């Protein structure tokens, strides 16, 4: 019974409950009991040379692996691993002071996945720092289509709009940034917004 309970519940747990990295640790004690039962069952089957049931166990494990890889209703990951890889490389290039190389990697990521918000966010910040506000605005707009509550992007969007001469729009975005920073208790961003808005 424990083995088949594991077969049934583990994929359901992974699919229905969003947990990553260290947040999976609490599952280990719970799953260790049925996992141990399943391992012991498999070892006994091999010792008895019960090929059919051994294959059934292996097929069940394969089914679990496939089932646990499916998207659930709360999944936040996607399958655009190549875009993510190029975005990470671009981010590292930007940190090491190589903006041109960073932009090349990020543009590659966007060719693979045009709507990849992290790549748009980073390249937007690079362009903003270079004073290319018009180009930066396009990328910030793309981010906000996917992450409308990102107060950090609202902040950069607001500053870029002000620098681009679109004052009213810039102030509106900065106010949204201030609201988000208050909720998140992000004092540095809030202080920067208040400094720009004159203490609002």
Order of alpha helices (4+ residues) and beta strands (2+ residues): alpha-alpha-alpha-alpha-alpha-alpha-alpha-alpha-alpha-alpha
